[in-house]
Amino acid sequence: MALQFTQEMSTGTTGNYWKITAVNWHLAGANIKVGLYVDAAARAADKAPLCIKSFDIEEDGYFSASDMEDSYLLPYAYARLKEEVFFSTATDV
């Protein structure tokens, strides 16, 4: 599970594969860190990300402790990222 869209860095290096590297859940939302990789093969080869961006999402309701242990939260985090303007043109990969 990842997001794909091309981003050029200030160095001229281009990446197109965005993968969540960390999610810090709290009761009212989450902080999601997303790494940009050159491509999926670079990520699979355990290469370092070109950059890491951080996004704070808030929830109208609250997560319970059991919610934070459920497997649906990672797909949910990707869905919420796609609501961010930065990822509005990204596709699921």
N, CA, C and O atoms as CSV, one atom per row, in Angstrom:
chain,resi,resn,atom,element,x,y,z
A,1,MET,N,N,0.855,-1.158,0.000
A,1,MET,CA,C,0.000,0.000,0.000
A,1,MET,C,C,0.910,1.233,0.000
A,1,MET,O,O,1.809,1.353,0.833
A,2,ALA,N,N,0.665,2.141,-0.941
A,2,ALA,CA,C,1.438,3.376,-1.051
A,2,ALA,C,C,0.673,4.333,-1.952
A,2,ALA,O,O,-0.381,3.995,-2.491
A,3,LEU,N,N,1.218,5.527,-2.103
A,3,LEU,CA,C,0.651,6.522,-3.007
A,3,LEU,C,C,1.700,6.854,-4.061
A,3,LEU,O,O,2.901,6.839,-3.791
A,4,GLN,N,N,1.224,7.152,-5.263
A,4,GLN,CA,C,2.159,7.458,-6.339
A,4,GLN,C,C,1.816,8.794,-6.973
A,4,GLN,O,O,0.694,9.009,-7.433
A,5,PHE,N,N,2.776,9.672,-6.991
A,5,PHE,CA,C,2.787,10.863,-7.825
A,5,PHE,C,C,4.200,11.414,-7.795
A,5,PHE,O,O,4.925,11.233,-6.816
A,6,THR,N,N,4.584,12.074,-8.850
A,6,THR,CA,C,5.959,12.525,-9.019
A,6,THR,C,C,6.199,13.849,-8.318
A,6,THR,O,O,5.404,14.783,-8.415
A,7,GLN,N,N,7.321,13.903,-7.607
A,7,GLN,CA,C,7.738,15.119,-6.910
A,7,GLN,C,C,9.220,15.324,-7.211
A,7,GLN,O,O,10.030,14.417,-7.020
A,8,GLU,N,N,9.566,16.515,-7.679
A,8,GLU,CA,C,10.970,16.829,-7.915
A,8,GLU,C,C,11.523,17.585,-6.710
A,8,GLU,O,O,10.921,18.543,-6.226
A,9,MET,N,N,12.672,17.135,-6.243
A,9,MET,CA,C,13.328,17.773,-5.108
A,9,MET,C,C,14.119,18.985,-5.601
A,9,MET,O,O,14.349,19.128,-6.802
A,10,SER,N,N,14.530,19.846,-4.694
A,10,SER,CA,C,15.312,21.030,-5.060
A,10,SER,C,C,16.663,20.651,-5.667
A,10,SER,O,O,17.287,21.460,-6.354
A,11,THR,N,N,17.110,19.429,-5.414
A,11,THR,CA,C,18.377,18.946,-5.970
A,11,THR,C,C,18.236,18.455,-7.402
A,11,THR,O,O,19.233,18.167,-8.064
A,12,GLY,N,N,16.991,18.356,-7.886
A,12,GLY,CA,C,16.735,17.833,-9.219
A,12,GLY,C,C,16.384,16.359,-9.231
A,12,GLY,O,O,15.959,15.836,-10.261
A,13,THR,N,N,16.553,15.679,-8.109
A,13,THR,CA,C,16.199,14.269,-7.992
A,13,THR,C,C,14.674,14.147,-7.968
A,13,THR,O,O,13.986,14.948,-7.335
A,14,THR,N,N,14.167,13.151,-8.656
A,14,THR,CA,C,12.724,12.943,-8.740
A,14,THR,C,C,12.344,11.622,-8.089
A,14,THR,O,O,13.023,10.610,-8.259
A,15,GLY,N,N,11.256,11.650,-7.348
A,15,GLY,CA,C,10.708,10.430,-6.765
A,15,GLY,C,C,9.235,10.344,-7.086
A,15,GLY,O,O,8.594,11.356,-7.374
A,16,ASN,N,N,8.689,9.128,-7.038
A,16,ASN,CA,C,7.262,8.982,-7.343
A,16,ASN,C,C,6.541,7.967,-6.456
A,16,ASN,O,O,5.417,7.570,-6.765
A,17,TYR,N,N,7.161,7.548,-5.376
A,17,TYR,CA,C,6.573,6.505,-4.536
A,17,TYR,C,C,6.553,6.994,-3.088
A,17,TYR,O,O,7.607,7.166,-2.475
A,18,TRP,N,N,5.368,7.215,-2.548
A,18,TRP,CA,C,5.179,7.737,-1.200
A,18,TRP,C,C,4.659,6.628,-0.294
A,18,TRP,O,O,3.607,6.046,-0.562
A,19,LYS,N,N,5.384,6.337,0.765
A,19,LYS,CA,C,5.036,5.249,1.684
A,19,LYS,C,C,5.005,5.791,3.117
A,19,LYS,O,O,5.903,6.523,3.536
A,20,ILE,N,N,3.974,5.425,3.847
A,20,ILE,CA,C,3.912,5.827,5.250
A,20,ILE,C,C,5.075,5.176,5.994
A,20,ILE,O,O,5.277,3.964,5.919
A,21,THR,N,N,5.837,6.003,6.713
A,21,THR,CA,C,6.969,5.495,7.486
A,21,THR,C,C,6.655,5.423,8.971
A,21,THR,O,O,7.285,4.659,9.702
A,22,ALA,N,N,5.682,6.216,9.426
A,22,ALA,CA,C,5.296,6.190,10.840
A,22,ALA,C,C,3.934,6.843,11.007
A,22,ALA,O,O,3.594,7.800,10.310
A,23,VAL,N,N,3.167,6.312,11.937
A,23,VAL,CA,C,1.895,6.923,12.311
A,23,VAL,C,C,1.852,6.960,13.830
A,23,VAL,O,O,1.983,5.933,14.496
A,24,ASN,N,N,1.668,8.146,14.359
A,24,ASN,CA,C,1.513,8.311,15.803
A,24,ASN,C,C,0.058,8.654,16.065
A,24,ASN,O,O,-0.363,9.800,15.906
A,25,TRP,N,N,-0.707,7.645,16.468
A,25,TRP,CA,C,-2.135,7.833,16.728
A,25,TRP,C,C,-2.327,8.433,18.108
A,25,TRP,O,O,-1.606,8.101,19.049
A,26,HIS,N,N,-3.283,9.297,18.217
A,26,HIS,CA,C,-3.718,9.788,19.517
A,26,HIS,C,C,-5.238,9.820,19.481
A,26,HIS,O,O,-5.835,9.564,18.436
A,27,LEU,N,N,-5.856,10.123,20.576
A,27,LEU,CA,C,-7.308,9.976,20.657
A,27,LEU,C,C,-8.064,10.871,19.691
A,27,LEU,O,O,-9.179,10.524,19.301
A,28,ALA,N,N,-7.511,12.001,19.292
A,28,ALA,CA,C,-8.240,12.926,18.420
A,28,ALA,C,C,-7.696,12.966,16.998
A,28,ALA,O,O,-8.086,13.850,16.234
A,29,GLY,N,N,-6.819,12.055,16.611
A,29,GLY,CA,C,-6.292,12.063,15.250
A,29,GLY,C,C,-4.957,11.355,15.176
A,29,GLY,O,O,-4.726,10.365,15.869
A,30,ALA,N,N,-4.069,11.875,14.321
A,30,ALA,CA,C,-2.779,11.226,14.125
A,30,ALA,C,C,-1.787,12.186,13.497
A,30,ALA,O,O,-2.156,13.174,12.862
A,31,ASN,N,N,-0.515,11.866,13.695
A,31,ASN,CA,C,0.566,12.489,12.945
A,31,ASN,C,C,1.101,11.399,12.032
A,31,ASN,O,O,1.515,10.336,12.494
A,32,ILE,N,N,1.091,11.671,10.732
A,32,ILE,CA,C,1.504,10.673,9.745
A,32,ILE,C,C,2.770,11.163,9.058
A,32,ILE,O,O,2.808,12.278,8.536
A,33,LYS,N,N,3.797,10.336,9.058
A,33,LYS,CA,C,5.033,10.647,8.352
A,33,LYS,C,C,5.083,9.792,7.092
A,33,LYS,O,O,4.872,8.580,7.138
A,34,VAL,N,N,5.367,10.448,5.960
A,34,VAL,CA,C,5.360,9.782,4.663
A,34,VAL,C,C,6.702,10.015,3.980
A,34,VAL,O,O,7.149,11.154,3.844
A,35,GLY,N,N,7.333,8.940,3.556
A,35,GLY,CA,C,8.624,9.039,2.883
A,35,GLY,C,C,8.461,8.992,1.369
A,35,GLY,O,O,7.658,8.224,0.840
A,36,LEU,N,N,9.237,9.826,0.683
A,36,LEU,CA,C,9.277,9.818,-0.784
A,36,LEU,C,C,10.480,9.003,-1.231
A,36,LEU,O,O,11.612,9.267,-0.827
A,37,TYR,N,N,10.218,8.007,-2.071
A,37,TYR,CA,C,11.279,7.167,-2.618
A,37,TYR,C,C,11.352,7.374,-4.128
A,37,TYR,O,O,10.374,7.790,-4.749
A,38,VAL,N,N,12.504,7.086,-4.714
A,38,VAL,CA,C,12.665,7.218,-6.158
A,38,VAL,C,C,11.568,6.437,-6.866
A,38,VAL,O,O,10.944,6.935,-7.803
A,39,ASP,N,N,11.339,5.216,-6.413
A,39,ASP,CA,C,10.282,4.365,-6.973
A,39,ASP,C,C,10.052,3.198,-6.021
A,39,ASP,O,O,10.709,3.092,-4.986
A,40,ALA,N,N,9.121,2.329,-6.376
A,40,ALA,CA,C,8.793,1.184,-5.521
A,40,ALA,C,C,9.984,0.248,-5.357
A,40,ALA,O,O,10.172,-0.336,-4.290
A,41,ALA,N,N,10.785,0.104,-6.400
A,41,ALA,CA,C,11.955,-0.776,-6.322
A,41,ALA,C,C,12.968,-0.254,-5.299
A,41,ALA,O,O,13.590,-1.038,-4.582
A,42,ALA,N,N,13.130,1.055,-5.236
A,42,ALA,CA,C,14.049,1.643,-4.248
A,42,ALA,C,C,13.550,1.360,-2.839
A,42,ALA,O,O,14.341,1.053,-1.948
A,43,ARG,N,N,12.253,1.462,-2.638
A,43,ARG,CA,C,11.672,1.168,-1.314
A,43,ARG,C,C,11.856,-0.301,-0.971
A,43,ARG,O,O,12.225,-0.640,0.153
A,44,ALA,N,N,11.597,-1.173,-1.941
A,44,ALA,CA,C,11.737,-2.607,-1.718
A,44,ALA,C,C,13.193,-2.987,-1.422
A,44,ALA,O,O,13.453,-3.953,-0.704
A,45,ALA,N,N,14.136,-2.222,-1.977
A,45,ALA,CA,C,15.556,-2.472,-1.741
A,45,ALA,C,C,16.036,-1.812,-0.440
A,45,ALA,O,O,17.231,-1.797,-0.144
A,46,ASP,N,N,15.085,-1.269,0.326
A,46,ASP,CA,C,15.373,-0.654,1.621
A,46,ASP,C,C,16.288,0.562,1.507
A,46,ASP,O,O,17.090,0.831,2.401
A,47,LYS,N,N,16.160,1.295,0.399
A,47,LYS,CA,C,16.903,2.552,0.231
A,47,LYS,C,C,16.292,3.619,1.131
A,47,LYS,O,O,15.128,3.521,1.518
A,48,ALA,N,N,17.065,4.618,1.456
A,48,ALA,CA,C,16.580,5.717,2.297
A,48,ALA,C,C,15.624,6.593,1.493
A,48,ALA,O,O,15.801,6.752,0.285
A,49,PRO,N,N,14.615,7.163,2.149
A,49,PRO,CA,C,13.725,8.080,1.425
A,49,PRO,C,C,14.453,9.366,1.041
A,49,PRO,O,O,15.393,9.788,1.715
A,50,LEU,N,N,14.004,9.980,-0.054
A,50,LEU,CA,C,14.558,11.259,-0.494
A,50,LEU,C,C,14.192,12.364,0.488
A,50,LEU,O,O,14.982,13.275,0.735
A,51,CYS,N,N,12.987,12.276,1.045
A,51,CYS,CA,C,12.529,13.221,2.059
A,51,CYS,C,C,11.404,12.567,2.842
A,51,CYS,O,O,10.851,11.549,2.426
A,52,ILE,N,N,11.076,13.156,3.968
A,52,ILE,CA,C,9.934,12.708,4.763
A,52,ILE,C,C,9.074,13.926,5.061
A,52,ILE,O,O,9.571,14.947,5.535
A,53,LYS,N,N,7.781,13.811,4.781
A,53,LYS,CA,C,6.827,14.873,5.082
A,53,LYS,C,C,5.946,14.414,6.232
A,53,LYS,O,O,5.670,13.224,6.383
A,54,SER,N,N,5.515,15.358,7.028
A,54,SER,CA,C,4.687,15.072,8.182
A,54,SER,C,C,3.331,15.763,8.033
A,54,SER,O,O,3.259,16.935,7.664
A,55,PHE,N,N,2.263,15.026,8.322
A,55,PHE,CA,C,0.901,15.547,8.225
A,55,PHE,C,C,0.162,15.251,9.517
A,55,PHE,O,O,0.204,14.130,10.024
A,56,ASP,N,N,-0.515,16.259,10.049
A,56,ASP,CA,C,-1.374,16.082,11.222
A,56,ASP,C,C,-2.813,16.009,10.745
A,56,ASP,O,O,-3.286,16.894,10.032
A,57,ILE,N,N,-3.505,14.951,11.142
A,57,ILE,CA,C,-4.924,14.840,10.823
A,57,ILE,C,C,-5.699,14.856,12.126
A,57,ILE,O,O,-5.242,14.344,13.148
A,58,GLU,N,N,-6.860,15.443,12.074
A,58,GLU,CA,C,-7.717,15.488,13.249
A,58,GLU,C,C,-9.018,14.769,12.941
A,58,GLU,O,O,-9.444,14.690,11.789
A,59,GLU,N,N,-9.631,14.258,13.966
A,59,GLU,CA,C,-10.894,13.559,13.837
A,59,GLU,C,C,-11.985,14.338,14.540
A,59,GLU,O,O,-11.748,14.978,15.565
A,60,ASP,N,N,-13.190,14.277,13.976
A,60,ASP,CA,C,-14.334,14.886,14.660
A,60,ASP,C,C,-14.668,14.105,15.924
A,60,ASP,O,O,-15.031,14.676,16.952
A,61,GLY,N,N,-14.537,12.787,15.821
A,61,GLY,CA,C,-14.768,11.935,16.977
A,61,GLY,C,C,-13.430,11.573,17.589
A,61,GLY,O,O,-12.438,12.271,17.378
A,62,TYR,N,N,-13.398,10.509,18.331
A,62,TYR,CA,C,-12.157,10.088,18.968
A,62,TYR,C,C,-11.909,8.622,18.675
A,62,TYR,O,O,-12.845,7.841,18.499
A,63,PHE,N,N,-10.629,8.256,18.624
A,63,PHE,CA,C,-10.258,6.861,18.504
A,63,PHE,C,C,-10.242,6.249,19.900
A,63,PHE,O,O,-9.769,6.867,20.854
A,64,SER,N,N,-10.755,5.051,20.006
A,64,SER,CA,C,-10.639,4.328,21.266
A,64,SER,C,C,-9.329,3.540,21.242
A,64,SER,O,O,-8.691,3.409,20.197
A,65,ALA,N,N,-8.944,3.029,22.380
A,65,ALA,CA,C,-7.720,2.228,22.447
A,65,ALA,C,C,-7.818,1.015,21.528
A,65,ALA,O,O,-6.834,0.648,20.886
A,66,SER,N,N,-8.999,0.386,21.456
A,66,SER,CA,C,-9.148,-0.782,20.583
A,66,SER,C,C,-9.100,-0.386,19.109
A,66,SER,O,O,-8.614,-1.161,18.285
A,67,ASP,N,N,-9.599,0.818,18.756
A,67,ASP,CA,C,-9.495,1.297,17.376
A,67,ASP,C,C,-8.033,1.344,16.940
A,67,ASP,O,O,-7.702,0.956,15.819
A,68,MET,N,N,-7.175,1.813,17.814
A,68,MET,CA,C,-5.769,2.001,17.474
A,68,MET,C,C,-5.025,0.690,17.297
A,68,MET,O,O,-3.895,0.684,16.809
A,69,GLU,N,N,-5.637,-0.413,17.681
A,69,GLU,CA,C,-5.018,-1.719,17.498
A,69,GLU,C,C,-5.549,-2.438,16.256
A,69,GLU,O,O,-5.009,-3.476,15.873
A,70,ASP,N,N,-6.579,-1.911,15.631
A,70,ASP,CA,C,-7.202,-2.578,14.490
A,70,ASP,C,C,-6.416,-2.360,13.209
A,70,ASP,O,O,-5.754,-1.336,13.037
A,71,SER,N,N,-6.499,-3.335,12.312
A,71,SER,CA,C,-5.722,-3.297,11.069
A,71,SER,C,C,-6.278,-2.315,10.042
A,71,SER,O,O,-5.604,-2.030,9.053
A,72,TYR,N,N,-7.484,-1.788,10.245
A,72,TYR,CA,C,-8.034,-0.861,9.261
A,72,TYR,C,C,-7.412,0.530,9.360
A,72,TYR,O,O,-7.650,1.363,8.486
A,73,LEU,N,N,-6.639,0.798,10.377
A,73,LEU,CA,C,-6.116,2.152,10.554
A,73,LEU,C,C,-5.072,2.547,9.520
A,73,LEU,O,O,-5.004,3.721,9.157
A,74,LEU,N,N,-4.258,1.621,9.030
A,74,LEU,CA,C,-3.277,1.985,7.998
A,74,LEU,C,C,-3.969,2.357,6.690
A,74,LEU,O,O,-3.644,3.400,6.123
A,75,PRO,N,N,-4.912,1.552,6.179
A,75,PRO,CA,C,-5.649,2.000,4.996
A,75,PRO,C,C,-6.388,3.312,5.240
A,75,PRO,O,O,-6.495,4.146,4.341
A,76,TYR,N,N,-6.890,3.491,6.446
A,76,TYR,CA,C,-7.569,4.727,6.797
A,76,TYR,C,C,-6.590,5.908,6.729
A,76,TYR,O,O,-6.946,6.986,6.253
A,77,ALA,N,N,-5.373,5.702,7.201
A,77,ALA,CA,C,-4.365,6.764,7.160
A,77,ALA,C,C,-4.072,7.169,5.710
A,77,ALA,O,O,-3.946,8.357,5.417
A,78,TYR,N,N,-3.964,6.190,4.800
A,78,TYR,CA,C,-3.750,6.514,3.388
A,78,TYR,C,C,-4.942,7.279,2.812
A,78,TYR,O,O,-4.763,8.237,2.060
A,79,ALA,N,N,-6.142,6.863,3.159
A,79,ALA,CA,C,-7.342,7.564,2.668
A,79,ALA,C,C,-7.353,9.005,3.155
A,79,ALA,O,O,-7.695,9.914,2.399
A,80,ARG,N,N,-6.983,9.217,4.405
A,80,ARG,CA,C,-6.945,10.582,4.937
A,80,ARG,C,C,-5.857,11.412,4.272
A,80,ARG,O,O,-6.046,12.605,4.038
A,81,LEU,N,N,-4.716,10.793,3.964
A,81,LEU,CA,C,-3.659,11.527,3.262
A,81,LEU,C,C,-4.141,12.026,1.903
A,81,LEU,O,O,-3.807,13.133,1.483
A,82,LYS,N,N,-4.933,11.194,1.219
A,82,LYS,CA,C,-5.429,11.590,-0.106
A,82,LYS,C,C,-6.391,12.769,-0.024
A,82,LYS,O,O,-6.676,13.396,-1.044
A,83,GLU,N,N,-6.894,13.081,1.156
A,83,GLU,CA,C,-7.736,14.258,1.333
A,83,GLU,C,C,-6.900,15.538,1.455
A,83,GLU,O,O,-7.424,16.643,1.317
A,84,GLU,N,N,-5.606,15.381,1.714
A,84,GLU,CA,C,-4.711,16.532,1.804
A,84,GLU,C,C,-4.472,17.085,0.395
A,84,GLU,O,O,-4.342,16.321,-0.562
A,85,VAL,N,N,-4.415,18.393,0.277
A,85,VAL,CA,C,-4.176,19.032,-1.025
A,85,VAL,C,C,-2.897,18.499,-1.656
A,85,VAL,O,O,-2.852,18.274,-2.866
A,86,PHE,N,N,-1.870,18.299,-0.862
A,86,PHE,CA,C,-0.580,17.824,-1.379
A,86,PHE,C,C,-0.723,16.505,-2.133
A,86,PHE,O,O,-0.050,16.301,-3.144
A,87,PHE,N,N,-1.586,15.607,-1.661
A,87,PHE,CA,C,-1.761,14.293,-2.282
A,87,PHE,C,C,-3.018,14.187,-3.137
A,87,PHE,O,O,-3.438,13.077,-3.465
A,88,SER,N,N,-3.618,15.289,-3.499
A,88,SER,CA,C,-4.908,15.256,-4.211
A,88,SER,C,C,-4.841,14.579,-5.579
A,88,SER,O,O,-5.863,14.103,-6.074
A,89,THR,N,N,-3.670,14.526,-6.196
A,89,THR,CA,C,-3.540,13.880,-7.515
A,89,THR,C,C,-2.876,12.513,-7.430
A,89,THR,O,O,-2.602,11.892,-8.457
A,90,ALA,N,N,-2.615,12.037,-6.211
A,90,ALA,CA,C,-1.927,10.756,-6.031
A,90,ALA,C,C,-2.857,9.595,-6.364
A,90,ALA,O,O,-4.076,9.683,-6.212
A,91,THR,N,N,-2.250,8.512,-6.820
A,91,THR,CA,C,-3.002,7.274,-7.069
A,91,THR,C,C,-2.529,6.195,-6.092
A,91,THR,O,O,-1.387,6.209,-5.635
A,92,ASP,N,N,-3.427,5.267,-5.786
A,92,ASP,CA,C,-3.075,4.144,-4.910
A,92,ASP,C,C,-2.252,3.129,-5.683
A,92,ASP,O,O,-2.564,2.792,-6.824
A,93,VAL,N,N,-1.195,2.648,-5.042
A,93,VAL,CA,C,-0.402,1.565,-5.635
A,93,VAL,C,C,-0.111,0.514,-4.588
A,93,VAL,O,O,0.546,-0.484,-4.882
